[in-house]
Amino acid sequence: MVARTGDIDAGLPEVPHRAWSLLTVTLLTVLGVCVLLALGVWQVERRAWKLDLIHRVDTRIHAAPVAPPGPADWPFVNAANSEYLHVRVRGHFLNSRETPVEAVTEKGGGFWVLTPFVTDRGFTVLVNRGFVPEADRDPKSRAAGQRDGETVVTGLLRLTEPGGAFLRHNDPGAGRWYSRDVAAIAAARGLVDAAPYFIDADATPNPGGLPVGGLTVVNFPNSHLVYAITWFTLAAMLAVTAGRSLRAGWREWLRTRRAA
């Protein structure tokens, strides 16, 4: 005997439209609260990571200077183990191959002066000797600061800044540089055995007062606690507000069902 469709439908429990709507809103509320809580937990984890990073960098900056990584260690240089390492190196500058890189600093707009430095260990590293204003871009205007002969550079190890700045790409052919792209600058200046990082020189004064070193900005924004509190607060608000409305809705639905 073949059952008719009407007989099958009659055997299924009736679920009113109102119940489906309440169930859908309940599930969406639970999902929303879970997502907001997950975002809050993620920000707590990010805060722990950021605090650890700040501690590690602060320890490096204030540690006694060490020799920068040599060629054997270059493949392992990264932000986690090397950036802002306090280093000291001996050698001499190749002043004729310096590169001005546009910069905005606490002293205004101008240029970073990146000069190749041939170390007594046989490799070359770019040294950001410091800042010069627009009027002193030409090395001839600050001849006293062009150090010749053997010298010692102390500063912070910095990672390369490839490509350029926001909406401004480095143009080696035209001599326009907006970021300290180590590989590109080394290639443009014909450097061999160049380290994949550069060194920000410290505030040791240069003859004539230029370039001005020691302007490295070490700043790690840490607003993760505020973000975490925000996400947790939103989760609580959603749970309380939607919970009250849903509780009233379910009570009304049950009352209606009982009355029927």
ABEGO torsion letter per residue (X at the ends): XBBBAAAAAAABBBBBAAAAAAAAAAAAAAAAAAAAAAAAAAAAAAAAAAAAAAAAAAAAAABBBBBBBBAAAAAABBAAAABGBBBBBBEBBBAAABBBBBBBBAAEBEBBBBBBBBBAAGBBBBBBAEBBBAAAABAAAAAAABBBEBBBBBBBBBBBBBGEBBGBBBBAAAGBBABBBAAAAAAAAGBBGBBABBBBBBABBBBGGOBBBGABBBBBBBAAAAAAAAAAAAAAAAAAAAAAAAAAAAAAAAAAAAAX
